[in-house]
């Protein structure tokens, strides 16, 4: 098993839209509820810092492997190797507290589906500048550092992270890879 530590830096804002079930107050109107609870759409750690969940990176790498469909040994692609041959176990902790995160107010479809008829005002948390270190455990030796680097770089450009990312017809959550370092691990 190998460990790759990737330092990434956001090149566009990052936003989240985690589902929450915060109870409404008695007689609270929908707009008042949204204004009171929008920060609950963030993923946070026990200290109140916003995090990017490990599954966002894992799923993003699997998605870009499928999107790129880079071939090796004839017609084989790396897709299944990224789906089952890597692990991301720790979230990326951002230096932004949930209590201090900025928000943006958008007029969006009430059902959350693009092209929906009825629209409502919603708030979403937005982090203009973000980045950090990502630790990826590579279990499959088919995924070399060069292959990993190419996929992570493409993920930052074409898949992204969070709400309104390129994979969902948006432009938030894009990042560049500043550096990757590979470390051998003892099994």
Buried (B, 14 or more C-beta within 10 A) or exposed (E): EBBBEBBBBBBBBBBBBEEEEEEEEEEBEEEEBBBBBBBBBBBBEEEEBBBBBBEBBBBBBBBBBBBBEBEEEEEEBBBBBBBEBBBBEBBBBBEBBBEEBEBEEEEBBEEEEEEEEEEBEBBBBBBEEBBBBBBBBBEBEBBEEEBBBBBBBBBBBBBBBBBBBBBEEBEBBBBBBEEBEBEEEEE
